[in-house]
Amino acid sequence: MEYPSLVPGVLLRRYKRFLADVRLDDGREVVAHCPNTGSMRAVNVPGCRVWLAPSDNPARKLAWTWELIELTQPDGSVALASVHTGRTNRIVEEALEGQRIAALAGYAELRREAKVEGARLDFRLDDPERGTAFVEVKQVTLKESDGHGYFPDAVSERGRKHLLALAALAEQGQRAVLLFCIAHAGIRDVAPAAHLDPAYAATLEAVAARGVEVLAYGCEFGWQDSRPVSVALGGQLPVSLTRQVNVALGVD
């Protein structure tokens, strides 16, 4: 997926869930739309460099959209992370269409927003020989102080509902897949965030035992002339369903 021409700045604050104040490199302070309804734990870091997408659509209330943030890692390196949850499904869809996810390759038809009992899942894959696979995608950007990635970043009853819907499909003989899209270049594995949402963690472990497949893939960000210009699904990463979490819980 290619980004529009992104503009750099520094995050001043995120507030009211959908708003962020950013100082652009040219000195202007602008209000950007924040396309992320979650807690944004670990990616809402004032003072960090961010990248905004501009819009000249006169019908829009805000002319800027917050896309990316650069996060300093413990070793001093900088990792790019996407805060735009609306991009995640498109990243995965491109990979599915390009047959670049080996575990989900070989299906002839892809449909978005599959309605099932009790939920709406992100994708349905169909093939005359392989049958049907239902796929629910979750974006991961939470990297805790122990160096590992986690999902969710806050209590997610909706996420647990999706897990139960997948489990019901698996028990009916359908292929049911939870796919973590790790949209943070500094995260190399993922586990359920039992320290933030113990119910989700317990449910994930239970549905995996009932036949739900759990996959995780990273993201690869493309750069040109010192600007991020694209993102694509990268390689498969490890998932641990029973990792013991040892992090200090601060106040966001």
N, C-alpha and C positions, 0 to 999 in steps of 0.2 A: 504494500500500500504506500502510495506517495503522499507526502504532506504538501499542503500549499506552502507558499513562501513564508517561512516562519520568521518572527521578529524576536530578538532576545531582550531580556530585562531581568530585574531582580524582584522576587516576591516580597511584598510588604506585609500582607495579611490575607487570609481567607476567612470569610464571614458569611453569615446567613445561608450557609451551605452552597449557594450557587454563585457567589461573588468573590472576586479576588482583586486586591489592589496591587498593581505592578508598576515599578519605575522602569521605563524603557531605557535602552542605552543612550538615546538622544536626550534624556532628561525629563521627558514627559511622564506624568503619572496618569495611568489609565485604569478603568474598572473593566475587568475581563469576566466573561462567563466561565464558571467552574463546572464542567460537565461530569461531576462526580458527587453522588448523594451520600457516599459513605463517610466514615470518620476520617479517612485519609491519614490514619496513624502512620507515621514515619515518612510520608511524602508531603505533608503540609509543614514545610520548614522555611519560615521567613528568613530572608537573607540569601537564599540560594538562587542561582541562575535558573530562569525559566524561559520557555519558548511559547510564544503566542501566535495564533493564526488570525490574520486580519480579515475583515469582511467589509465590502462596500455596499452591502444590501441595505437600502434605506428602511426596509421594514423591520430590521432587527433593532432591539432596544440597546444592545451592546455590540460594539464594533470589533471586539476581540474575544477569542476563545483560548483558554489555557490548555495547552496540549502536553507539554513535557516539563520535567524538572531535572536538574543535575544535582546529584547527591554525593557528597564526599564520603568515601569509604574509610574504614579504620587504617588501611595501608596508605592513605593519602590519595589514592586514585579517585576518579569521578565516574559515577555510574548514571546513565540516563534512565529515567523511568517515565512511563506514560501515566498521566492522571485522567485521561479522557476514556471513561469506561465504554463510551459508544463506539470506540475504534476496535475494541477487542473482537467482537463477532466478525467484523470485516476481515481482520487479520487471519482468523481461523478459517473463515469461508474461502479466502484466496488459497490457503494451503490445501483445503479439502478439494477445491476445484482443480488445483494443480496436481492432485494425487501425491502430495508431499508429506502426508502423515501416513507412514507405512502401516500403522495399526488400523487405519480407517480408509485405506486405499481400495480401489476396485469396485466401488458402488457406482451405479449408472446414473442415479438421480439424487439431487439434493434439494430439500425444501426447508425454508426458514420457518421458525415459530410453529413448531408442531404441537397441536393441542392433544393432550392426553388427560386421563382421569385425574382431576385435582390440580393440574398445573399446565403451563405452557413452556415447552422446552425449546432450546435454541435451534436445533437442526434435526431433520429426519433424513436418513440416507436409505435408499431402496435399490435393490438389484434383483433381477429374476433368479439368479443363482445363489447370491449371498444372503438374501432376505432383507430384513430391516434393522437399522441401528438408530437409536435415539441418542443425541449428544447434547449435553448441557455444558456451557462454557462459563468459567469463572476467572476474572482477572485477579492476579496476585501482584501486589506491590508492597506488602508488609515484610520488611526485613528487620528482625529484632536484634537486640544487642548481642545475642549469642551467635549471630552470623547466619542464621537460617531464615528461610521464608515461611510465611504462615498465611492461612486463610481460615475464616474471614478476619477483617480488622476491627470488627465490632459484632455484637450479637446479631445473627441473621436468621430470623424465623423463616423468611422467604427462601433462603438457601437450604434450610433443613427440609422445607416442603418439596423442593426440587429433588433432594436426595430420596425422599420417600416415594415420590413419583417414579424415579428411576428404578428403585427396588421393586416396586409393583410390576413394572414392565419386565424386569429380569425374571421374576418369579412366574411370569406368563410365557416365558421362553423367548422373549425378545432380547436383542442385544442392547444394553443400556450403558452409556459411557459418561463419566464426569471428566471433563478436560480442563485442567488448570492452565491458563495462558499467563505465563510469568512475564509481566511487562516491566521488569526492573532488571537492568543488565547486571546488577550486583548480586542477584539471587541465583543460587545454583541448585537448590532443592526446595521442597515444600512439604509442609505437614499441616494437619488441622490445628487451629489455634485454641487448644484446650484451655489456655490461660485467659482467653477473652470470651469464648463461647463453648463451654464444656458440653452443652447439649448437641451442638453441631459436631464436635469432635467424636462424641460417642455414637452419634447417628451415622457418621461417615464410616467408622470402623464396622458398624453393624451391617450397613447396606453393602459394603465391600464383601463381607462374608456371605451375603445373600445373592451375589452374582454381579454386582455393579462393577464395571471396570473403571479404574482411576488412572488417568494419564496426566502427565505434565510436560509442557514444552516451553522453552524460553523464547525470547524475542531478539531479533538481530536488527539493530538500527544502522541505517546507512547515512554517511556524512559526505558532504561536498562543500568545499570552500569553507570549512569550519562551521557548517550548519547542518543540523539533522534534516534529511530530505526524504527518508523512507523508513518503513518498518516492515518486517516479515517474520513469520513464525520460524523459529530456529530449531535446534536439536532437542531431543527428549531429555528430560531431567528426572532425577529420582524423587519418589514420593514415599514418605514415612508416615504410616497411619498411627503409630504408637510412640512417637518421639516424646520424651520427657522434656517439658519446657522449663528453662531456668533463666528467666529474665525479670528485671525490675519493672514493675508497672508504675508508670508515671501518669500525670494528669495531662491530657491532650488539650 
